[in-house]
C-alpha cells in the first residue's frame, strides 16, 4: 500500500469517528427516577449506538489491515533496498576493478566518477579527478577532435573504438599512451542527455606489438632471401621471433617456436645454463657476447658461432648465429694435415738419424775390420783373420736386415706385399727360428720354446719369419744379460697362438699409442740399437694373415706379446708335396 492511500484511509477513519462522536453527543441524557439514573435508552437511540459501534469496529479493522499491509510493504521495501544496495556495491566493484578505465562525466565533460584503471591511466588520484574536465587530459593536438566527439555525444550519438592519445599527469611512465575510446550518452526520463559514460583502453602495448609484427614481417621477407639465422628472445629467454633459416636449423616452424625457450627445444642443461647466463650478462652490461657451441642434429654434430646483443627497439636480446661446421671441418682437416706433416717431418728426422746410425755403425765395423786385415794380414794368424771376417759378416748381415726391413715396410705401404700361404710345419719352423736367434745371442740369453696341439698349418712363411724374428729380437735386445725368453706355440680351436714373454725394460703407457708407427722407438730404450720398424712390420704381416696382435707390458717388469693367426692346416693323409687343399678350422 502506498503512503498516500494509507493517509486517506486514516483521514476517512477519523472523519467517521467524528461523525460517531457527534451522533453520540446528540443522544438524550439518562434521566433520574427517585434520585437514581436510568441507563435504559430509547430503542431508536440504542439502535443508533450499536450501528455507530459497529462502524467504529469496522474502521478499526480497516486501520489494522492497512497497518499490516503497510508493515509488510515496508519489509519488502527494506529487502528491495538491501538487494539494490548489494547490486550497487557489486556494480561499484565491477566499475572500480575493471581492467579498462571507466569515467562518468556530466554532459559538458566534467568528471563525476572514475575507477582505479582510470586513476592509473591518468596518473591522478580519483578524488582529485572529480570535477575536472576530461578535456585537460587530452593533448592539445587532439582537443579539436575530442570536442567534436563530445558534441556528438551531447546530441545522443555513441562513440565506438575511437583511437585517441591521453595526456597523463606529469611523471607518468608513458607520457602519451595510445588509447581506444568508446562512450555512450546518459539519458533521463525525457530522453535528454544528462551525462556520459566513457571507456578508455590503453592499447600502447598492442600498438607496439603491431608495429613490431610489421617490422618482423618485413625482416622476415628480407631474411628469407639470405642465410642469416636470427632469434629474438625476451628477458625470460622466450622466443619472440625466429628467422626462417633459424627455425629450420632448430627443427621447428616459425610459429611453433614462439613462446618457447632453449630448454623447450631439448637443448642440454649445460648449454641452456650458458645461454641464460650470457643473456643476463648482455641485459645488464648492455654489451654483446660472441661465442661458439656445438649441437647434435640428425645430420651429425654441427658447430655454430653466435652473437648475443641488446635489441635497440624492445626489451629483448638478439641472437645471431651461423653454421660454421664446414669451417670447423676445414680447420680440423688443416690441423690433421699439420699434425700429419709434423709427424712426417719428425719421421724424416728420425729416419735420417736412425738410418745413419744403423748403417754407419756396421759400415764402420766393416771398414775397421777390412782396414785391419789389409794392414795386418801378413802378421795375423788364421784365427785372427777369421774373427775379423766374422765381424765383417755380422755387420753385413745387420745392414742387410735393416735394408730388408725397409723394403718390407715399403712393400706393405705401397700394397705390394702379398699374402701367399703354403703348407708349413709350424712347430718345426718356430724351432728353426729359435736356433737362428739363439746363435746370434751375445748376452748369454736363452730362449725356451714349447709347442702344443696339431701344428701343421697353411701360412705364409715369408711373412711369418719377420714376425717371429722381430719379436724375438726385441725380447732379447731389451732384456738383461743372462735372462730367459719364453716362446710358446699353442694350436687349438682353429687358431695358432704365439706368445713371446720377456723380463726386459717394458713399454711405458705414453709410448703405447705410437707403438706400431714406423721409425718410432720407446722413450726408455736409451742407447739400445734399432730403427723402430720391428713392430710396424709385425703388425702388417699379422694383419695380412687376418690375425691380431696384443701386447701386455709393465715398465721394469717385462713384456708379453700374443699373436693370434687363423690356422689352416693339412689333415692327416694329405699329400704335402702336391697341390694343397686348405681346410680352415
C-alpha positions as CSV (number, residue, x, y, z in Angstrom):
1,X,0.0,0.0,0.0
2,X,1.2,3.4,-0.9
3,X,1.7,6.1,1.8
4,X,-0.9,8.5,0.4
5,X,-3.5,5.7,0.3
6,X,-2.8,4.9,3.9
7,X,-3.1,8.6,4.7
8,X,-6.6,8.8,3.0
9,X,-7.7,5.7,5.0
10,X,-6.7,7.3,8.3
11,X,-8.4,10.6,7.3
12,X,-11.6,8.7,6.4
13,X,-11.5,6.7,9.7
14,X,-11.0,9.9,11.7
15,X,-13.9,11.5,9.9
16,X,-16.1,8.5,10.8
17,X,-15.0,8.8,14.4
18,X,-16.0,12.5,14.5
19,X,-19.4,11.7,13.0
20,X,-19.9,9.0,15.5
21,X,-18.9,11.3,18.3
22,X,-21.4,13.9,17.1
23,X,-24.1,11.4,17.0
24,X,-23.2,10.3,20.5
25,X,-23.5,13.8,21.8
26,X,-26.9,14.1,20.2
27,X,-28.2,11.2,22.2
28,X,-30.6,12.2,25.1
29,X,-29.0,12.2,28.6
30,X,-30.1,9.5,31.0
31,X,-33.0,10.6,33.4
32,X,-33.2,10.2,37.2
33,X,-36.0,8.3,38.9
34,X,-36.3,9.0,42.7
35,X,-32.7,10.1,42.8
36,X,-31.4,7.1,40.5
37,X,-30.0,7.3,37.0
38,X,-31.9,5.3,34.5
39,X,-29.4,3.7,31.9
40,X,-32.0,2.4,29.6
41,X,-32.1,4.3,26.3
42,X,-34.9,4.6,23.9
43,X,-35.0,1.9,21.3
44,X,-34.1,4.3,18.4
45,X,-31.1,5.7,20.2
46,X,-29.9,2.3,21.2
47,X,-30.0,1.1,17.6
48,X,-28.1,4.2,16.5
49,X,-25.5,3.5,19.2
50,X,-25.0,-0.1,18.1
51,X,-24.7,1.0,14.4
52,X,-22.1,3.5,15.4
53,X,-20.1,1.0,17.4
54,X,-20.2,-1.5,14.5
55,X,-19.0,1.2,12.1
56,X,-16.2,2.1,14.6
57,X,-15.2,-1.5,14.8
58,X,-15.1,-1.8,11.0
59,X,-13.0,1.3,10.8
60,X,-10.6,-0.1,13.4
61,X,-10.4,-3.3,11.4
62,X,-9.7,-1.5,8.2
63,X,-7.0,0.5,10.0
64,X,-5.5,-2.7,11.3
65,X,-5.5,-4.2,7.8
66,X,-4.0,-1.1,6.4
67,X,-1.3,-1.1,9.1
68,X,-0.4,-4.8,8.4
69,X,-0.2,-4.1,4.7
70,X,2.0,-1.1,5.3
71,X,4.3,-3.1,7.6
72,X,4.5,-5.9,5.0
73,X,5.3,-3.4,2.3
74,X,7.9,-1.7,4.5
75,X,9.6,-5.1,4.9
76,X,9.5,-5.7,1.2
77,X,10.9,-2.2,0.6
78,X,13.7,-2.8,3.1
79,X,14.6,-6.1,1.4
80,X,14.5,-4.4,-2.0
81,X,16.7,-1.6,-0.7
82,X,19.2,-4.3,0.6
83,X,19.2,-6.0,-2.8
84,X,19.6,-2.7,-4.6
85,X,22.5,-1.8,-2.3
86,X,24.1,-5.1,-3.0
87,X,23.7,-4.7,-6.7
88,X,25.0,-1.2,-6.4
89,X,28.0,-2.4,-4.4
90,X,28.6,-5.1,-7.0
91,X,28.4,-2.6,-9.8
92,X,30.7,-0.3,-7.9
93,X,33.3,-3.2,-7.5
94,X,33.0,-4.1,-11.2
95,X,33.3,-0.5,-12.0
96,X,36.3,0.1,-9.7
97,X,38.2,-3.0,-10.6
98,X,37.5,-3.2,-14.3
99,X,40.7,-3.6,-16.3
100,X,39.8,-0.8,-18.6
101,X,39.4,2.8,-17.5
102,X,35.8,3.9,-16.9
103,X,34.8,7.5,-16.4
104,X,31.4,9.1,-15.8
105,X,31.1,12.8,-16.8
106,X,28.4,15.5,-17.0
107,X,27.0,16.4,-20.4
108,X,29.7,19.1,-20.6
109,X,32.5,16.6,-19.9
110,X,33.3,17.2,-16.2
111,X,34.3,14.0,-14.4
112,X,31.8,12.7,-11.8
113,X,33.2,9.3,-11.2
114,X,36.3,7.3,-12.2
115,X,37.6,3.8,-11.5
116,X,41.1,2.6,-10.4
117,X,42.2,1.9,-14.0
118,X,41.3,5.5,-14.9
119,X,43.3,6.7,-11.9
120,X,46.4,4.7,-13.2
121,X,45.9,5.7,-16.8
122,X,45.7,9.4,-16.0
123,X,48.2,9.2,-13.1
124,X,45.9,11.2,-10.8
125,X,44.1,10.1,-7.6
126,X,40.4,9.6,-8.1
127,X,39.3,12.1,-5.5
128,X,41.3,14.7,-7.4
129,X,39.8,13.7,-10.7
130,X,36.3,14.6,-9.6
131,X,35.1,17.9,-11.1
132,X,38.0,18.1,-13.6
133,X,37.1,18.5,-17.3
134,X,38.2,15.4,-19.2
135,X,39.5,17.7,-21.8
136,X,42.5,18.7,-19.7
137,X,43.9,15.1,-20.1
138,X,43.7,15.3,-23.9
139,X,46.8,16.6,-25.8
140,X,46.4,19.9,-27.5
141,X,46.6,18.4,-31.0
142,X,43.7,16.1,-30.2
143,X,41.3,18.5,-28.4
144,X,39.5,19.7,-31.6
145,X,38.6,16.2,-32.4
146,X,37.6,15.5,-28.8
147,X,35.2,18.5,-28.7
148,X,33.7,17.2,-32.0
149,X,33.1,13.8,-30.4
150,X,31.7,15.4,-27.2
151,X,29.3,17.3,-29.4
152,X,28.1,14.1,-31.0
153,X,27.5,12.6,-27.5
154,X,25.6,15.7,-26.4
155,X,23.3,15.0,-29.4
156,X,22.6,11.5,-28.3
157,X,25.1,9.6,-30.6
158,X,27.6,7.0,-29.4
159,X,31.4,6.7,-29.9
160,X,32.9,3.3,-30.8
161,X,36.6,2.4,-31.0
162,X,37.9,5.9,-31.4
163,X,41.7,6.0,-31.2
164,X,43.0,8.9,-29.2
165,X,46.0,9.9,-27.2
166,X,45.7,10.6,-23.4
167,X,48.0,13.0,-21.6
168,X,48.6,11.7,-18.1
169,X,49.7,14.0,-15.3
170,X,53.5,14.8,-15.4
171,X,55.6,12.0,-14.1
172,X,53.8,9.1,-15.7
173,X,55.9,6.4,-17.2
174,X,54.2,6.6,-20.6
175,X,53.7,10.2,-21.4
176,X,51.3,9.8,-24.3
177,X,49.9,6.2,-24.4
178,X,47.7,5.1,-27.3
179,X,44.1,4.7,-26.1
180,X,41.0,3.2,-27.6
181,X,37.9,5.2,-26.6
182,X,34.2,4.3,-26.5
183,X,31.4,6.5,-25.0
184,X,27.6,6.5,-24.7
185,X,25.3,9.3,-23.5
186,X,23.3,9.0,-20.3
187,X,19.6,9.9,-20.9
188,X,17.0,11.0,-18.4
189,X,13.3,10.1,-18.4
190,X,12.6,12.8,-21.0
191,X,15.4,11.3,-23.3
192,X,17.6,14.3,-22.6
193,X,21.4,13.9,-22.3
194,X,22.5,14.4,-18.7
195,X,25.9,12.8,-18.8
196,X,28.3,10.4,-20.5
197,X,29.9,7.1,-19.7
198,X,33.5,6.7,-21.1
199,X,35.6,3.6,-21.6
200,X,39.3,4.1,-22.2
201,X,41.6,1.2,-23.1
202,X,45.3,1.6,-23.2
203,X,46.4,-0.1,-26.4
204,X,50.1,1.1,-26.4
205,X,51.4,-2.5,-26.0
206,X,49.1,-3.7,-28.8
207,X,50.2,-0.8,-31.0
208,X,53.9,-1.6,-30.2
209,X,53.2,-5.3,-30.9
210,X,51.5,-4.5,-34.2
211,X,54.5,-2.2,-35.2
212,X,56.9,-5.0,-34.1
213,X,55.0,-7.6,-36.1
214,X,55.1,-5.3,-39.2
215,X,58.8,-4.9,-38.7
216,X,59.3,-8.6,-38.2
217,X,57.3,-9.4,-41.3
218,X,59.4,-7.0,-43.3
219,X,62.5,-8.5,-41.7
220,X,61.2,-12.0,-42.4
221,X,60.8,-11.2,-46.1
222,X,64.4,-9.9,-46.2
223,X,65.8,-12.8,-44.2
224,X,64.0,-15.3,-46.4
225,X,66.4,-14.3,-49.2
226,X,69.5,-14.6,-47.0
227,X,71.3,-17.2,-45.0
228,X,71.0,-15.2,-41.8
229,X,69.8,-17.1,-38.7
230,X,68.4,-14.8,-36.1
231,X,66.4,-15.3,-32.9
232,X,64.7,-12.7,-30.7
233,X,64.4,-13.5,-27.0
234,X,62.7,-11.7,-24.2
235,X,64.2,-11.2,-20.7
236,X,63.0,-14.7,-19.7
237,X,64.5,-16.4,-22.7
238,X,61.3,-16.9,-24.5
239,X,61.4,-16.6,-28.3
240,X,59.6,-13.7,-29.8
241,X,60.8,-14.3,-33.3
242,X,62.9,-16.7,-35.4
243,X,64.0,-16.2,-38.9
244,X,63.1,-18.9,-41.4
245,X,66.6,-20.3,-41.5
246,X,66.9,-20.2,-37.7
247,X,63.7,-22.1,-37.3
248,X,64.7,-24.6,-39.9
249,X,68.1,-25.2,-38.2
250,X,66.4,-25.7,-34.8
251,X,63.9,-28.2,-36.4
252,X,60.7,-26.2,-35.7
253,X,58.3,-23.9,-37.5
254,X,58.4,-20.2,-37.1
255,X,55.0,-20.2,-35.3
256,X,55.7,-23.2,-33.1
257,X,58.9,-21.7,-31.7
258,X,57.2,-18.6,-30.3
259,X,56.9,-18.6,-26.6
260,X,59.3,-21.5,-26.2
261,X,62.8,-21.5,-24.7
262,X,66.1,-23.2,-25.5
263,X,65.2,-25.8,-22.8
264,X,61.9,-26.5,-24.5
265,X,63.8,-27.2,-27.7
266,X,65.7,-30.0,-25.8
267,X,69.0,-28.2,-25.5
268,X,71.3,-29.8,-22.9
269,X,71.1,-28.3,-19.4
270,X,74.8,-27.2,-19.7
271,X,74.1,-25.2,-23.0
272,X,70.9,-23.8,-21.5
273,X,72.7,-22.6,-18.4
274,X,75.5,-21.0,-20.5
275,X,73.0,-19.2,-22.8
276,X,70.9,-18.0,-19.9
277,X,73.9,-16.6,-18.1
278,X,75.1,-14.8,-21.3
279,X,71.7,-13.4,-22.0
280,X,71.5,-11.9,-18.5
281,X,75.0,-10.5,-18.8
282,X,74.1,-8.8,-22.1
283,X,70.9,-7.3,-20.5
284,X,72.9,-6.0,-17.5
285,X,76.2,-4.9,-19.2
286,X,74.5,-3.9,-22.5
287,X,77.5,-5.3,-24.4
288,X,77.3,-8.1,-27.0
289,X,78.9,-11.5,-26.4
290,X,80.3,-13.8,-29.2
291,X,80.9,-17.5,-28.6
292,X,80.7,-20.9,-30.1
293,X,78.7,-24.1,-29.4
294,X,78.1,-27.5,-30.9
295,X,74.7,-29.2,-31.3
296,X,73.8,-32.7,-32.2
297,X,71.5,-32.9,-35.2
298,X,70.0,-35.5,-37.5
299,X,72.9,-34.8,-39.8
300,X,75.5,-35.1,-37.1
301,X,77.3,-32.6,-34.8
302,X,77.0,-29.1,-36.1
303,X,79.1,-26.1,-34.9
304,X,77.7,-22.6,-34.6
305,X,79.2,-19.2,-33.9
306,X,76.7,-16.8,-32.3
307,X,76.5,-13.3,-31.0
308,X,74.0,-12.1,-28.3
309,X,73.3,-8.4,-28.4
310,X,70.7,-6.0,-27.0
311,X,67.7,-5.1,-29.1
312,X,67.5,-1.4,-30.0
313,X,63.7,-1.3,-30.1
314,X,62.3,-3.5,-27.4
315,X,63.4,-5.0,-24.1
316,X,64.9,-8.2,-25.6
317,X,68.1,-9.7,-26.9
318,X,69.0,-10.7,-30.5
319,X,70.8,-14.0,-31.1
320,X,72.6,-14.0,-34.4
321,X,74.2,-17.4,-35.2
322,X,75.7,-19.0,-38.2
323,X,76.7,-22.5,-39.1
324,X,80.5,-22.9,-39.1
325,X,80.5,-26.7,-39.4
326,X,82.3,-26.6,-42.7
327,X,84.8,-24.1,-41.4
328,X,85.4,-26.3,-38.3
329,X,85.8,-29.3,-40.5
330,X,88.2,-27.5,-42.7
331,X,90.1,-26.3,-39.6
332,X,90.2,-29.9,-38.3
333,X,91.4,-31.1,-41.7
334,X,94.1,-28.5,-41.7
335,X,95.1,-29.3,-38.1
336,X,95.2,-33.0,-39.0
337,X,97.3,-32.2,-42.1
338,X,99.6,-30.1,-39.9
339,X,99.8,-32.9,-37.4
340,X,100.5,-35.3,-40.2
341,X,103.1,-33.0,-41.7
342,X,104.7,-32.6,-38.3
343,X,104.7,-36.4,-37.9
344,X,106.2,-36.8,-41.3
345,X,108.9,-34.2,-40.5
346,X,109.6,-36.0,-37.3
347,X,109.6,-39.3,-39.1
348,X,112.0,-38.0,-41.6
349,X,114.2,-36.7,-38.9
350,X,114.1,-40.0,-37.0
351,X,114.5,-41.9,-40.2
352,X,117.7,-40.0,-41.2
353,X,119.0,-40.2,-37.7
354,X,118.2,-43.9,-37.2
355,X,119.3,-45.0,-40.7
356,X,122.5,-43.0,-40.5
357,X,123.2,-44.7,-37.1
358,X,122.1,-48.2,-38.2
359,X,124.1,-48.1,-41.4
360,X,127.1,-46.1,-40.1
361,X,127.9,-48.5,-37.2
362,X,128.0,-51.7,-39.2
363,X,129.8,-49.9,-42.1
364,X,132.3,-48.6,-39.6
365,X,132.8,-52.1,-38.3
366,X,133.3,-53.4,-41.9
367,X,135.7,-50.6,-42.7
368,X,137.7,-51.1,-39.5
369,X,137.9,-54.9,-39.9
370,X,138.8,-54.6,-43.6
371,X,141.5,-52.0,-42.7
372,X,142.9,-54.2,-40.0
373,X,143.0,-57.2,-42.4
374,X,144.8,-55.0,-45.0
375,X,147.4,-53.8,-42.6
376,X,148.0,-57.0,-40.5
377,X,147.2,-59.7,-43.0
378,X,150.8,-61.0,-43.1
379,X,151.2,-60.9,-39.4
380,X,147.9,-62.3,-38.1
381,X,147.0,-65.9,-37.6
382,X,144.2,-67.6,-39.4
383,X,142.1,-67.4,-36.2
384,X,142.6,-63.6,-36.0
385,X,141.7,-63.2,-39.7
386,X,138.6,-65.4,-39.3
387,X,137.5,-63.3,-36.3
388,X,137.7,-60.1,-38.4
389,X,135.9,-61.7,-41.3
390,X,133.1,-62.7,-38.9
391,X,132.9,-59.1,-37.7
392,X,132.5,-58.1,-41.4
393,X,129.9,-60.8,-42.0
394,X,127.9,-59.8,-38.9
395,X,127.9,-56.1,-39.8
396,X,126.9,-57.0,-43.4
397,X,124.0,-59.1,-42.0
398,X,122.9,-56.3,-39.7
399,X,122.9,-53.9,-42.7
400,X,121.0,-56.4,-44.8
401,X,118.4,-56.9,-42.1
402,X,117.9,-53.1,-41.9
403,X,117.5,-52.9,-45.7
404,X,115.1,-55.9,-45.7
405,X,113.0,-54.2,-43.1
406,X,112.9,-51.0,-45.1
407,X,111.9,-52.9,-48.3
408,X,109.3,-54.9,-46.4
409,X,107.7,-51.7,-44.9
410,X,107.8,-50.0,-48.4
411,X,106.1,-53.1,-49.9
412,X,103.4,-53.1,-47.2
413,X,102.7,-49.3,-47.5
414,X,102.5,-49.5,-51.4
415,X,100.3,-52.5,-51.4
416,X,102.9,-54.7,-53.0
417,X,103.2,-57.1,-50.0
418,X,101.1,-60.1,-50.8
419,X,99.8,-63.0,-48.7
420,X,100.9,-66.3,-50.3
421,X,100.2,-69.1,-47.8
422,X,101.6,-72.6,-48.1
423,X,101.8,-75.8,-46.1
424,X,104.0,-75.4,-43.1
425,X,105.0,-77.4,-40.1
426,X,104.7,-74.5,-37.7
427,X,106.5,-76.2,-34.7
428,X,109.5,-77.1,-36.9
429,X,109.6,-73.6,-38.4
430,X,109.5,-72.0,-34.9
431,X,112.3,-74.2,-33.7
432,X,114.4,-73.3,-36.7
433,X,113.8,-69.5,-35.9
434,X,114.7,-70.1,-32.3
435,X,118.0,-71.8,-33.2
436,X,118.9,-69.0,-35.6
437,X,118.2,-66.3,-33.0
438,X,119.9,-68.3,-30.2
439,X,123.0,-68.5,-32.4
440,X,123.2,-64.7,-32.7
441,X,122.6,-64.1,-28.9
442,X,125.5,-62.2,-27.4
443,X,124.3,-61.7,-23.8
444,X,124.2,-65.3,-22.7
445,X,120.4,-65.3,-23.1
446,X,118.3,-68.4,-23.6
447,X,115.0,-69.0,-25.5
448,X,112.7,-71.6,-24.1
449,X,110.3,-72.9,-26.7
450,X,107.2,-75.1,-26.2
451,X,104.5,-76.3,-28.6
452,X,101.1,-77.8,-28.1
453,X,98.5,-79.1,-30.5
454,X,98.4,-80.1,-34.1
455,X,100.9,-77.7,-35.7
456,X,100.6,-78.4,-39.4
457,X,99.4,-75.1,-40.9
458,X,98.8,-73.2,-44.0
459,X,100.6,-69.9,-43.5
460,X,102.9,-67.5,-45.4
461,X,106.4,-68.4,-44.3
462,X,107.9,-65.3,-45.9
463,X,105.6,-63.1,-43.8
464,X,105.8,-65.2,-40.7
465,X,109.6,-65.1,-40.5
466,X,109.9,-61.3,-39.9
467,X,107.1,-61.6,-37.3
468,X,109.0,-64.1,-35.2
469,X,112.5,-62.7,-35.8
470,X,111.4,-59.2,-34.9
471,X,109.5,-60.2,-31.7
472,X,112.3,-62.5,-30.5
473,X,115.0,-59.9,-31.4
474,X,113.1,-57.2,-29.4
475,X,112.7,-59.6,-26.5
476,X,116.4,-60.3,-26.5
477,X,117.5,-56.7,-27.2
478,X,115.5,-55.1,-24.4
479,X,116.1,-57.9,-21.8
480,X,119.1,-58.1,-19.4
481,X,122.1,-60.4,-20.0
482,X,121.5,-64.0,-18.8
483,X,117.7,-63.6,-19.0
484,X,115.4,-66.3,-20.4
485,X,112.9,-65.6,-23.2
486,X,109.7,-67.8,-23.1
487,X,108.3,-68.7,-26.5
488,X,105.1,-70.8,-26.5
489,X,103.1,-72.1,-29.5
490,X,99.5,-73.3,-28.9
491,X,97.4,-74.6,-31.8
492,X,93.7,-75.0,-30.8
493,X,90.2,-74.1,-31.9
494,X,91.4,-73.3,-35.5
495,X,94.0,-70.7,-34.3
496,X,97.7,-70.6,-33.9
497,X,98.6,-68.6,-30.7
498,X,102.2,-67.5,-30.5
499,X,103.3,-65.9,-27.2
500,X,106.7,-64.4,-26.5
501,X,107.4,-63.2,-23.0
502,X,110.5,-61.4,-21.7
503,X,111.7,-59.8,-18.5
504,X,113.0,-56.6,-20.1
505,X,112.6,-52.9,-19.7
506,X,108.9,-52.9,-20.6
507,X,106.9,-50.3,-22.5
508,X,105.7,-47.0,-20.9
509,X,102.0,-46.1,-21.2
510,X,102.9,-42.9,-23.1
511,X,104.6,-44.9,-25.9
512,X,101.8,-47.5,-26.4
513,X,99.7,-45.2,-28.7
514,X,102.5,-45.0,-31.3
515,X,104.0,-48.4,-30.7
516,X,103.2,-49.7,-34.2
517,X,104.3,-46.5,-36.0
518,X,107.2,-46.7,-38.4
519,X,110.5,-45.5,-37.0
520,X,109.1,-44.9,-33.6
521,X,111.1,-46.1,-30.6
522,X,110.2,-46.1,-27.0
523,X,111.3,-43.2,-24.7
524,X,113.1,-45.6,-22.4
525,X,115.3,-47.5,-24.9
526,X,118.4,-45.5,-24.2
527,X,121.4,-46.4,-26.4
528,X,120.0,-49.8,-27.5
529,X,120.3,-50.1,-31.2
530,X,117.3,-50.3,-33.5
531,X,115.5,-48.5,-36.3
532,X,111.9,-48.7,-35.0
533,X,110.4,-50.8,-37.7
534,X,110.1,-54.1,-36.0
535,X,106.6,-53.9,-34.5
536,X,105.3,-52.0,-37.6
537,X,106.4,-54.9,-39.8
538,X,104.9,-57.4,-37.3
539,X,101.6,-55.7,-37.3
540,X,101.3,-55.5,-41.1
541,X,102.4,-59.1,-41.6
542,X,99.9,-60.3,-38.9
543,X,97.1,-58.3,-40.5
544,X,97.8,-59.9,-43.9
545,X,97.3,-63.3,-42.3
546,X,93.9,-62.0,-40.9
547,X,95.2,-62.3,-37.4
548,X,95.7,-59.9,-34.5
549,X,98.4,-58.9,-32.0
550,X,98.1,-58.0,-28.3
551,X,100.7,-56.5,-26.1
552,X,100.8,-56.5,-22.3
553,X,103.7,-54.7,-20.6
554,X,104.9,-53.1,-17.4
555,X,107.9,-50.9,-17.2
556,X,110.8,-52.6,-15.4
557,X,109.0,-56.0,-15.3
558,X,108.7,-57.1,-18.9
559,X,106.5,-57.5,-22.0
560,X,104.3,-60.3,-23.3
561,X,103.3,-60.3,-27.0
562,X,100.5,-62.5,-28.2
563,X,100.0,-63.1,-31.9
564,X,96.8,-65.0,-33.0
565,X,96.6,-66.3,-36.5
566,X,93.8,-68.2,-38.3
567,X,95.2,-71.7,-38.6
568,X,94.9,-73.6,-41.9
569,X,96.5,-77.0,-41.7
570,X,96.8,-80.3,-43.6
571,X,94.7,-83.1,-42.3
572,X,96.5,-86.5,-41.7
573,X,96.9,-88.3,-45.0
574,X,97.1,-85.1,-47.2
575,X,99.8,-85.1,-49.8
576,X,102.2,-82.3,-48.7
577,X,104.2,-82.2,-51.9
578,X,101.4,-81.8,-54.4
579,X,98.5,-79.4,-54.7
580,X,97.3,-78.3,-51.3
581,X,93.7,-78.1,-50.3
582,X,93.5,-75.7,-47.4
583,X,90.9,-76.6,-44.8
584,X,90.1,-73.7,-42.5
585,X,89.2,-74.8,-38.9
